Amino acid sequence: MIAIRGKALGRKKPLFADFSIPLPPDLGDGGALTLRSLIERIVRQEVIAFRQRQTDRQLLKALSAAQIEAGTAAGKITSGESEVAPQEVDEDQAIGTALQAFEDGIYLVAIDGNEQRKLEDQIFLRDDSTVTFIRLTLLAGG
């Protein structure tokens, strides 16, 4: 599984919880693909996960005593059954936005600690690779 991480410069807290995606089956361990293709695969996986989270939120769930206590401490207890209509996500638009943001320098990508600079460069992944998205902080007044 490829580990996916998110960081922001100047912040200790990660942008999102780490998650993993499977190594693309057509690559095999040590296979090559472009950075563009990798970003597309990650965005597609996240769109699928987002849609699943929306579906899960609409279901009524029985809560354990520990979940009720945690919710009480946080000031909000929810058991699903969201009244909010599901948000539609255009997968192709999400991919386009992610690629444009990379080209605009909004974030960097590091694979196994090595910065990737071009979308068309070949990258080599192993089953234990780590992909880190680093959001850059824009300077005010610059």
C-alpha positions in Angstrom: 0.0 0.0 0.0 1.2 3.5 -0.8 1.0 5.9 2.2 -0.5 9.3 1.5 0.3 12.2 3.8 -0.6 15.9 3.8 1.4 18.7 5.4 1.4 22.5 5.4 4.5 24.6 5.8 4.7 26.2 9.2 2.2 23.9 10.8 2.8 20.8 13.0 -0.7 19.5 12.5 -1.2 17.4 9.3 -3.7 18.6 6.6 -5.6 15.4 6.8 -5.3 12.0 8.4 -2.9 9.7 6.6 -4.4 7.1 4.4 -3.2 4.4 2.0 -4.1 3.3 -1.6 -3.1 0.1 -3.3 -0.1 0.1 -5.6 -1.6 0.2 -9.2 -1.8 -3.4 -10.2 -0.4 -2.7 -13.7 2.8 -1.4 -12.2 4.1 -4.1 -9.9 6.7 -3.2 -7.2 9.1 -0.6 -8.6 7.0 0.3 -11.6 7.0 3.7 -13.3 4.2 6.1 -14.1 3.9 9.9 -14.4 3.3 12.2 -11.5 0.2 13.3 -13.4 -1.2 9.8 -13.5 -0.4 9.3 -9.8 -2.3 12.5 -8.8 -5.2 11.4 -11.0 -5.4 8.0 -9.2 -5.2 9.5 -5.8 -7.9 12.1 -6.6 -10.2 9.3 -8.0 -9.7 7.3 -4.8 -10.5 10.3 -2.7 -13.7 11.0 -4.7 -14.8 7.4 -4.2 -14.0 7.7 -0.4 -15.9 11.0 -0.2 -19.0 9.6 -1.8 -18.9 6.6 0.5 -18.6 8.9 3.6 -21.6 10.8 2.4 -23.6 7.6 2.0 -22.5 6.4 5.5 -23.6 9.6 7.1 -27.1 9.1 5.9 -27.5 5.8 7.7 -28.8 5.7 11.3 -26.2 4.1 13.5 -26.3 2.6 17.0 -23.7 4.2 19.2 -21.6 2.6 21.9 -21.3 4.1 25.3 -17.7 5.2 24.5 -19.0 7.0 21.3 -21.7 8.7 23.4 -19.1 9.8 25.9 -16.7 11.1 23.3 -19.6 13.0 21.6 -20.7 14.5 24.9 -17.1 15.7 25.6 -16.9 17.2 22.1 -20.3 18.9 22.5 -22.1 17.0 19.7 -23.5 13.5 19.4 -24.4 12.3 15.9 -25.7 9.0 14.9 -26.0 9.5 11.1 -29.2 10.4 9.3 -27.9 13.6 7.9 -30.5 16.1 6.7 -28.1 17.6 4.2 -28.4 16.6 0.6 -25.3 14.8 -0.7 -22.8 17.0 -2.4 -22.2 16.1 -6.1 -18.5 15.8 -7.0 -17.4 15.9 -10.6 -14.4 13.6 -10.7 -12.9 15.0 -13.8 -13.2 18.6 -12.5 -11.6 17.5 -9.2 -8.7 16.0 -11.1 -8.3 19.1 -13.2 -8.3 21.3 -10.1 -5.6 19.2 -8.4 -3.4 19.3 -11.5 -3.8 23.0 -12.0 -3.0 23.7 -8.3 0.2 21.7 -8.7 1.1 23.7 -11.8 0.3 26.9 -10.0 2.6 26.0 -7.1 -0.1 25.7 -4.5 1.4 22.5 -3.3 4.4 20.3 -3.8 4.6 16.5 -4.0 7.4 14.4 -2.5 7.7 10.7 -3.1 9.8 8.9 -0.6 11.3 12.2 0.5 12.2 13.4 -3.1 10.4 16.4 -4.5 8.7 16.0 -7.8 8.8 19.0 -10.0 7.0 18.1 -13.3 3.7 16.3 -14.0 5.2 14.4 -16.9 8.3 13.1 -15.1 8.4 9.3 -14.5 8.2 8.3 -10.9 8.9 4.9 -9.5 6.8 3.5 -6.7 7.3 0.6 -4.3 4.6 -1.0 -2.2 6.0 0.8 0.8 6.3 4.3 -0.9 5.1 7.4 0.8 3.6 10.3 -1.2 3.5 13.6 0.7 1.5 16.6 -0.4 2.9 19.8 1.0 0.7 22.8 0.9 2.6 26.0 0.5 1.7 29.1 2.4 1.4 32.3 0.3 2.9 35.4 1.8 0.6 38.3 2.4 1.4 41.6 0.6 3.9 39.9 -1.7 
